[in-house]
Amino acid sequence: MGVAVGFEGVGGSLAATLRRHHPPARVAAAPRATRIAPDTPVGYVSGREQWLVLFRLLHAR
């Protein structure tokens, strides 16, 4: 997941955008772990730490 994913403008919400690139189970769990509502528009996700945690959770092996 790169910065570009957040600017695709697809779906509008964080979950809809992430769903195009990541497995559904991870997309459901990652926002929950960062306390971001899945229907939050991507542009409203603030906080560097939230983005870093999202990245780590989505790319965990």
Stockholm file with secondary structure:
# STOCKHOLM 1.0

chainA/1-61         MGVAVGFEGVGGSLAATLRRHHPPARVAAAPRATRIAPDTPVGYVSGREQWLVLFRLLHAR
#=GR chainA/1-61 SS CCHHHHTSCSSSBHHHHHHTTSCHHHHHHHHHHTTCCTTSBGGGCCCHHHHHHHHHHHTCC
#=GC SS_cons        CCHHHHTSCSSSBHHHHHHTTSCHHHHHHHHHHTTCCTTSBGGGCCCHHHHHHHHHHHTCC
//
